[in-house]
Amino acid sequence: MSATLHPRPVKTTAPTTTPPRPTRDPWFDNAKMLLVTLVVLGHGWTLLPHHRLDTWLYDFLYLWHVPAFVMVTGYLSRSFTWSRRDLSRLLTTVALPYLVFEAALGAFRVYVGGEDLDMLFADPHWPMWYLAVLFAWRLLTPALKAVPAALPVAVAGCLLGGLATSELLDTSRVLGLLPFFVLGLLAGPEQVERLRRRDLRVPAAVTLTLGLVLSYLIEGRMATEWLYWRSGYAELGVTAPEGMAVRVGLLVAGGMLALSFLALVPRRAGWFAGMGVATLVVYLFHGFVVKGVEYTDFPGWASANPVLALALVSPLSVVLALLLAWEPVATRLNVVVDPVGSWRRSRQHSRPAGG
């Protein structure tokens, strides 16, 4: 997810030798925008009752869409170092938004929703956990890149992480989802290019279809909590060997389905890809809308009309994501998401020409 809406202007001293502006890869922007739209959709589905249709679709989505998002995040984190510049950007684009929106969403839940909350900041509230986990992953990136056999190490950490969990900054999810992050981190442009081959699209579509069918067949036999990667084996009512076996299955299934989805992502540039620069805006602001609807009478109505509610919530969730990513909206909201970057850009734009 990126908080930067406009690339920093490049100064030149000789107009005749102006270097070409770096171009964005529309495939990544399409992937990011599709995935954050699925995040909004999944969170919208939390407003629905525990009807079998809703639960089946929700579990299928959560089996792979968060792993896919984490893979993309890992790939886009490859250049992170412990340099002063990167650490400064980590503080301003991840830590600062986390503090601001954790406080804002907490206040919204207390004063608008009348909820009783536990700790703020140390125990991330929905959906702020991703920023806390992203901060930890980015800090670990240089070390992970230096570790031989980093992927097996990450898998071992994931499996052992289910033995003892902690709510402090959602460290349980740091370990639980770590293999997907490392998979993206270790991938290079050549692996991404192979994933985007046209001849993979049919097998990818078949794999996703089979995953959808399999999710229907096992519906009700596995708790949805497994898909959040935060609870320990004891909390889930299984022994350590059983829990590790389930996690291995989820890693394999989630990884295959996530890669299949990414293989189907369009490579074309266009208005949708252009929205990919605003995924952090979408992620941070959609929670207020979802929680606001939760505080109305809608959940009660949805319980009485589950199929109609699903048909209503699904397209409206997509519209919400598109609206938040729409440039006139996203540009204004980004001032809150990335106040330091917005201030720097405003200073640059206000400088006189040639200054």
Buried (B, 14 or more C-beta within 10 A) or exposed (E): BBBBBEEEEEEEEEEEEEEEEEEBBBBBBBBBBBBBBBBBBBBBBBBBBEBEEBBBBBBBBBBBBBBBBBBBBBBBBEEBEEEEEBBEBBEBBBBBBBBBBBEBBBEBBEEEEEBEEEEBBEBBBEBBBBBBBBBBBBBBBEEBBEEEEBBEBBBBBBBEBBEEBBBEBBBBBBBBBBBBBBBBBBBEEEEBEEBBEEEBEEEBBEBBEEBBEBBBEEBEEBBEEBBBBBBBBBEBEBEBEEBBEBBEEBBEBBBBBBBBBBBBBBEEBEEBBBBBBBBBBBBBBBBBBBBEBBBEEBBEEBEEBBEEBBEBBBEBBBEBBBBBBBBEBBBEBBBBBBBBBBEEBEEEEEEEEEE
